[in-house]
Each structure stands twice: as C-alpha cells, then as structure tokens.
Amino acid sequence: MMTDAQLQARDAKRDIGAELLEAVREAKAGLWARKTTFEALPDGSVRRSVLHPDGVGDTQEVLTGSRWQLMAARMQSGLTQSEFARATGVSVRTLQEWEQGRKVPSGAAQSLLKLVSRHPELLGELT
C-alpha cells in the first residue's frame, strides 16, 4: 500500500487530462479492457463470464439470486435501466437498488424477473 506522499509523488507526474482523452478515444474506437456477459441458465442461476480483448477468459462463475437474474434479464433484453424499469413497472431508482444489491425484489417481482431472464422477448409484450 502506498503512503500519501508516494501517491502525491506518483500523481504529480501524471497528465490526467491526456489519460482521460486517450480513454475516450479507445472507447470510440471500440477498444475495451474486458467484457462481462451474463447468461441465464435453466435452473434460474446466472453464468457470468469475463473476456479480455485477446480472447482469453478471465472468470467464469455461476451466480444465484435475484440480483444476478435481474442483471442477466436486462443485459439480454438490450434495454437501458429506464426502459427496463418502465417495461417491468418499477421506478428506475428501485431497479438501481436491486442491481446494486441494496434491496431485494419482492416474491412477485422475483418471479417476473426469473421469467424475463429466461424469456427476454416477453418484455416487448409488457411495454
């Protein structure tokens, strides 16, 4: 762990503006450091995979719980948080609380999320 003095000495040599500009250029060019995907599995769990630009997979794990089902459902649907919240009848803030794990969906909401994670095409019928 670096001391405050070491951090200040390191940061004094950095050009944060140039680093941010380069990051924006890389993003616009479609370059990425890693890509995370979520796949809903038949048993209601979610497989999270992390892939690096060179094609090497870093992590692959199976996650359980409503938070992961929600993230998989939203990613598979291709909807933004606002669009997904509107389609499922919840506020954007509630959706954010669920995704960040600060709150847990009710039983009925969990059932809806499980259904939507397995069949994302159903969201078109909900809007």
C-alpha positions as CSV (number, residue, x, y, z in Angstrom):
1,M,0.0,0.0,0.0
2,M,1.3,3.4,-0.9
3,T,1.6,6.3,1.5
4,D,0.0,9.6,0.9
5,A,3.4,11.1,0.0
6,Q,4.1,8.3,-2.5
7,L,0.6,8.8,-4.1
8,Q,1.2,12.5,-4.4
9,A,4.6,12.0,-6.0
10,R,3.2,9.5,-8.5
11,D,0.2,11.6,-9.4
12,A,2.4,14.8,-9.8
13,K,3.9,13.1,-12.9
14,R,0.6,12.2,-14.5
15,D,-1.4,14.1,-17.1
16,I,-4.9,13.1,-16.1
17,G,-6.5,15.1,-18.9
18,A,-4.4,13.2,-21.5
19,E,-5.2,9.9,-19.9
20,L,-8.9,10.6,-20.0
21,L,-8.7,11.8,-23.6
22,E,-6.9,8.6,-24.6
23,A,-9.6,6.5,-22.8
24,V,-12.3,8.3,-24.7
25,R,-10.5,7.7,-28.0
26,E,-10.2,4.0,-27.1
27,A,-13.8,3.7,-26.3
28,K,-14.9,5.4,-29.5
29,A,-12.6,3.0,-31.4
30,G,-14.4,0.1,-29.8
31,L,-11.4,-1.0,-27.7
32,W,-12.2,-2.4,-24.3
33,A,-10.2,-3.8,-21.3
34,R,-12.6,-6.6,-20.5
35,K,-16.2,-7.5,-21.4
36,T,-18.6,-9.1,-18.9
37,T,-21.5,-11.2,-20.1
38,F,-24.4,-12.7,-18.2
39,E,-26.3,-15.8,-19.3
40,A,-29.5,-17.0,-17.7
41,L,-29.4,-20.8,-17.0
42,P,-32.4,-23.1,-17.0
43,D,-32.2,-23.6,-13.2
44,G,-32.6,-19.8,-12.6
45,S,-28.9,-19.1,-11.9
46,V,-26.7,-16.9,-14.0
47,R,-23.3,-17.6,-15.6
48,R,-21.0,-14.6,-15.5
49,S,-18.1,-14.6,-17.9
50,V,-15.3,-12.1,-18.2
51,L,-13.4,-11.9,-21.5
52,H,-10.2,-9.9,-22.3
53,P,-9.6,-8.3,-25.7
54,D,-7.1,-11.1,-26.6
55,G,-9.9,-13.6,-26.3
56,V,-8.7,-15.1,-23.0
57,G,-11.4,-15.7,-20.5
58,D,-10.6,-14.4,-17.0
59,T,-13.5,-15.5,-14.9
60,Q,-16.5,-17.8,-15.4
61,E,-18.7,-18.4,-12.4
62,V,-22.3,-19.4,-11.7
63,L,-24.2,-16.9,-9.5
64,T,-27.5,-17.3,-7.8
65,G,-30.0,-14.8,-6.6
66,S,-32.4,-12.2,-7.8
67,R,-29.8,-9.6,-8.3
68,W,-28.0,-11.7,-10.9
69,Q,-31.2,-12.7,-12.6
70,L,-32.1,-9.1,-12.9
71,M,-28.8,-8.2,-14.5
72,A,-29.0,-11.1,-16.9
73,A,-32.5,-10.2,-17.9
74,R,-31.7,-6.5,-18.5
75,M,-28.5,-7.3,-20.5
76,Q,-30.2,-9.9,-22.6
77,S,-33.1,-7.5,-23.4
78,G,-30.7,-4.8,-24.5
79,L,-32.8,-2.2,-22.7
80,T,-31.4,0.7,-20.7
81,Q,-32.3,0.9,-17.0
82,S,-35.1,3.4,-17.8
83,E,-36.6,1.2,-20.5
84,F,-36.4,-2.0,-18.4
85,A,-37.9,-0.2,-15.3
86,R,-40.8,1.1,-17.4
87,A,-41.4,-2.4,-19.0
88,T,-41.4,-4.1,-15.6
89,G,-43.4,-1.4,-13.8
90,V,-40.9,-0.3,-11.3
91,S,-39.1,3.0,-10.8
92,V,-35.5,3.5,-12.1
93,R,-34.4,4.0,-8.5
94,T,-35.9,0.7,-7.4
95,L,-34.2,-1.1,-10.3
96,Q,-30.8,0.5,-9.4
97,E,-31.3,-0.5,-5.7
98,W,-31.9,-4.1,-6.9
99,E,-29.0,-4.2,-9.3
100,Q,-26.6,-2.8,-6.6
101,G,-27.8,-5.3,-4.1
102,R,-29.1,-2.8,-1.6
103,K,-32.6,-4.0,-1.8
104,V,-34.2,-7.3,-2.8
105,P,-37.2,-7.6,-5.1
106,S,-40.5,-8.9,-3.6
107,G,-41.6,-12.5,-4.3
108,A,-43.8,-11.4,-7.2
109,A,-41.1,-9.3,-8.7
110,Q,-38.6,-12.1,-8.4
111,S,-40.9,-14.4,-10.3
112,L,-41.3,-11.8,-13.0
113,L,-37.5,-11.3,-13.2
114,K,-36.9,-15.1,-13.4
115,L,-39.5,-15.3,-16.2
116,V,-38.0,-12.4,-18.1
117,S,-34.4,-13.7,-17.7
118,R,-35.4,-16.9,-19.3
119,H,-37.6,-15.3,-22.0
120,P,-36.4,-11.7,-22.6
121,E,-38.7,-11.4,-25.7
122,L,-41.6,-11.1,-23.2
123,L,-40.5,-7.6,-22.4
124,G,-41.9,-6.5,-25.7
125,E,-45.3,-7.6,-24.5
126,L,-45.0,-5.8,-21.2
127,T,-44.3,-2.3,-22.7
